[in-house]
Amino acid sequence: MSTTSDARLSAHGRTPAQPEPRHETPAQGVPYIARWSGEQDPSVRVVARGGQWIGITYADRRAFDRDPGGVLWTRTTSRPGKGQPQYGKVHSLRQRLCMERLLCQICGGPADRTPDGTLWLIDAHARDLLPMAEITTHPPVCLPCAHRSVRACPHLRPEWVALRVKSAVPYGVNGILYQPGHRAPVKVTAAEVPFHSARIPWVLASQLIMRISDFTVVNLTGHAQ
Ligand SMILES: [Zn+2]
């Protein structure tokens, strides 16, 4: 795999379709992609697309509901800093922006990049990494945040590995899968759905999955292990 991260953006055309959010100053100690209690999913009715059984859509369609590839996304409001941080939950749009622009998931600034690639922390042991590629919903990180994250949460990251990644391309989405071919949309389950899947018209996406490859395991000082 020789595709660069920059080439990825133009080749896949999955730059955000949603309005440019204001870049809020991250709250102290709260990851940029964490969701806040003031950010809610508005109650929106999901219906069959076009009145036919070809996929799902919102009853009140808006221009920014879908990405350029036609995938339907959640409409979570964007109000970082409002209410309480919900550390276990990920804000859909901020997660997606971090993936597409290779921003640090913790501070929202640029992820660390060197000629060896972009820095990612993966929840896995090096021995469990697939040799060719991995898929992940965790965006990359900058170096200071990587150090802080590993120091602050050793019990939360019993196994993690730092990677320098030269290729990161959109692979699919995490979301709620609706029953394909059903006239009245029925939720089936949470699912990972690749973009090439026939099920993609039936998923309400909430996180972007990236396929990372051409990577090297490093320690956090940047030397290959
Ligand atoms: Zn950072």
Boltz pocket constraint, residues with backbone or C-beta under 6 A from the ligand:
constraints:
  - pocket:
      binder: B
      contacts: [[A, 104], [A, 105], [A, 106], [A, 107], [A, 108], [A, 109], [A, 110], [A, 141], [A, 142], [A, 143], [A, 144], [A, 145], [A, 146]]
      max_distance: 6.0
